[in-house]
Amino acid sequence: EADIYQTPRYLVIGTGKKITLECSQTMGHDKMYWYQQDPGMELHLIHYSYGVNSTEKGDLSSESTVSRIRTEHFPLTLESARPSHTSQYLCASRGAGAPEAFFGQGTRLTVV
Amino acid sequence: KQEVTQIPAALSVPEGENLVLNCSFTDSAIYNLQWFRQDPGKGLTSLLLIQSSQREQTSGRLNASLDKSSGRSTLYIAASQPGDSATYLCAVRLGDNTDKLIFGTGTRLQVFP
């Protein structure tokens, strides 16, 4: 059973606000990922990390930033939210050498 | 560039039917392929993972096959139930040093009683 958690599950926020989406996993996985999914569309990788102090941008350009200060924690931040950021954000993790990725429940973000 | 396609995009069937969902990918140099289930507005639940060296994996009523050379995978659901209603996503992990998963757009399945 995967132990990866995202908070909040749902967020409605006004334009210009700073927001942080939280992702935590208790499996000790080194590798963590953020995916963005627009309604009816495929998931796209926006950020990933191979361990503490390691962060990389994914395939889809994103105005968000991430940090990895602790192994278990991989927060995503939007400094100034815009309606174009409205989407679902999914966090995932994978253990070193393990084939399977585990996903959190997602955060559905709406910027009004 | 790897592209993943899933057919059909949507499927509606009566309870009890056996189903086949299709996934195709353009570059056969994959490390593995993973099938997920996504319920509306929720995250992904991993169903089955097939390594590139494997031909199929089974879990309960689910069976996934992989034909890497032809760039295809199928997810077979036996004796479908209303609780199987969800979107099914396939994702390939690239065969290079990256750990990225490339997702298809999914098949939205509805099983009615």
Interface residues (C-beta under 8 A of the other chain):
Chain A: A2 Q6 K31 Y33 Y35 G40 M41 E42 L43 H44 L45 Y48 Y50 G58 D59 Q88 L90 A92 R94 P99 E100 A101 F102 F103 G104 Q105 G106 R108
Chain B: V4 Y31 N32 Q34 F36 G41 K42 G43 L44 T45 S46 L49 Q51 L89 A91 R93 D99 K100 L101 F103 G104 T105 G106
